[in-house]
């Protein structure tokens, strides 16, 4: 595939066939438990997740995976690379508190691997049945030659857009309001992305317990309003 700087937008397209725009990540359950009906509640929830949520660890792992792929390209020590890659991926998945979110991650990863293979970039290792969304996203960005900061920004932007897309169907909030919130989040997304690039993974922390509990209370994390 010929390199094109616009390819980075492919990964944040709502038509990306990985199911990401069909999952609420526990948002439906969270709003129901808290009885939240205002758009500002959604905005604050997303902002809190960006500041202290699991999305930060997932985004940082993108870089860790990316660096391993770079090393793999210039070395024959594939056995050590595979061990480090799968160890980090297993740790990332185990850090998710519910089996539902892990199932979501692996389903989306599988679909993205199939897409990158269709574009001529088959994953370098034989896939296990359980692989994280972050690993698949990082492989796609490495294959498409997307740089690290754009990789992180796109990943976080896509996640926030997905949350707002779900929110439109869950509470009385129109598309214009959702876009206004997305606009308000842009500076925070840029700042958080740069922080994630600059900081060591051991210096990042998460603490959004409420959302984790909501994910465990949500049967399958697949918003009923998306079902056809």
N, C-alpha and C positions, 0 to 999 in steps of 0.2 A: 504494500500500500504506500502510495506517495504521501509524504508528510504534508500536512496542512494545519495551520494554526487554529483553524475553526473546528477541528475534530474534538477539542476539549468540550465543546457544547453538546456533542452527541451524548456524553455521559450524564448530562443534567436534563436531557429531554424527557418530557412526560411519556413519550412513546417508546422509551427504552424498555425492551421486553424482559424485565426482571421482576416485575411485581412490586417495585418499591413504592409506586404511587397507589397501591392498594392496601398498604399496611398503615395502621394508625399508631404503631409502637406503644400501645397501651393508652393512647390519648382518650379514646372513647370511654374506657373504664375510669380513667382519672377524672374526667369531666363529670361523669355520673356520680362517682363517690363524693366528690367535692361540691356537687351541684353548681357547677360554674357555667354561666351562660353569656358572659361578656367577652368581647374580642380582646379587651385588655388582659383578661386572664390568660388567653392563649399567648399573647405577646410576652408576658412575664414568664410564663412557663418555658417558652423557647429560649428566652434570654438566660434564665437560670440554668437550663441544660447546657447552654454554650459556655457558661462561666464555671459550672461545677459538675456537669453531667458526664455520663459515659461516652458521649460523642467525642469528647476530648481525647480519651484514650484510644478510641477507634481511629481517630484522625492521626494521632501520633504513630500508631502502628503502620499506617500507610507508608510513612517515611522509613521505618525500620525494615519493612518488607522491600521497599524500593531499593534501599541500599544493598540488601542481600542480592537482589536481581542484578544490580550493577556489578557487584563483586563476582557473581556467577559468570557474567559475560566475559570477564577478564581472567578467569582462573579455571583450573581443571579440578579443583577440590569440591566437586558437586556433592559429595557425601556429607561434608561438614555444613555446606549451605542448606542442604535439605533438612538436616537435623535442626539447625537454628530456625529455619523457616517454620517447620511444623511444630516445634516447641513453642515459639511465640504465638502461632496461630491457635494452638491448643489452650495456651494461657488466656488468650483474648476471649475465646468462646466460653471458657469456664468462668470468666469474670461476669458473664451475664447471668442474672439471677433466676431466670425462668426458662424452662425448656421450650416455651413458645417462641421467645425471642431468638433462641438458638436455632430453632427450626426455620424461622424467618430468614436469619442470616445465611444458613446453608442453602436454602432454596434460591435466594437471590444470587448468591455466589455461583451456584451451578449454572443458572441462566446466563450470567455475564460471561462465564468461561465459554459457554457454547457460542455466544455472540463473538467474542474475540477470536475464537477458532475459525468461525465463518469468515472473519476478516483476514485470516492468514496468520494469526498469532496463537498457536496452540500452547497451552500451559506447559512449562518445561518439565514438571514432574507428574507422574501418574496421580490423578486426583484421588484423595481419600473421599469417603462418603460425607465427611463432616469438614467443611472448610468455611472460613468466615467471609463475610461480605467485604471487609477491609482488604483481605488478601487478594480477592478477585479484582477489586477496584484498583489496587496498587499495580497488579499485573497489567491491567488495561492501560493505565497511565504510563507505565514503563514501556509497553509495546507501542503506544501511540506517541511516545517521546514528549509527554506533557511534563513540564517542570514541577518541582516539589510544591512551591507556593500555590500554583494554579491547581494542582492536584488536591491540596487541602481545602482551598477556597471552594472549589467545585463540589467537593464531598459534603462540606458543611452547608453550602447553599442548597444543594439538592435535598439534604435532610430537612432543612427548615421549610423549603417549598412543599415538601411532602406533608409535613405537619399542618401547614396552612391549608393545603388541599383537603386534608381530612377534616379540619376544623370547619370549613365552609359547609360541610355536609352534616356536621354534628351540632352546631349552635347557630343562632340567627346572626350570621355574618356573611356579607356579600363579597363578591370577587374584588370589588374596588377597595374595600377595607383590608382584605387579605394582601393585596398588592401594596397598600400603604404601609402595612406592618412589615412586609418584606423589604421595602425601601428603608424603613427605620432600622432594620437589622443589618444593613449592608456594612456600616462602619464597624459594628461589633464583630461581624463575621471576618472582616479584614484584620482587625486587631487580634482576635482569637487565633486566626490562622497563622499570623506571624509569630505569636507567642508559642504556638505548638511547634513551629519550625525551629525556633531558637532554643527551646528548653529541652532538657533531658527527660526521657520518659519517666524516670524515677522521681522527678520533681513535679509531676502533674498529679492532681488528686481529684477525686470525685466524691460527691456527697448528696446527690439528689435521691434520697431514700424514698420519698413519696411516689415518684414516678416508677421506681423499681417495684414497689409494692403493687401499684396499679397494674403493671405488666403481668404480675403473678395472678391477679384477680381477673384478668381478661382471658377468656377461654382460649382464643386462638390468635389474637392480635390482628385479625382480619376484619376490618370494619364492615359491619353488616350493610351499611349504606353503599358500599362499593359492589355488593353482590348484584348480579343481574339475573 
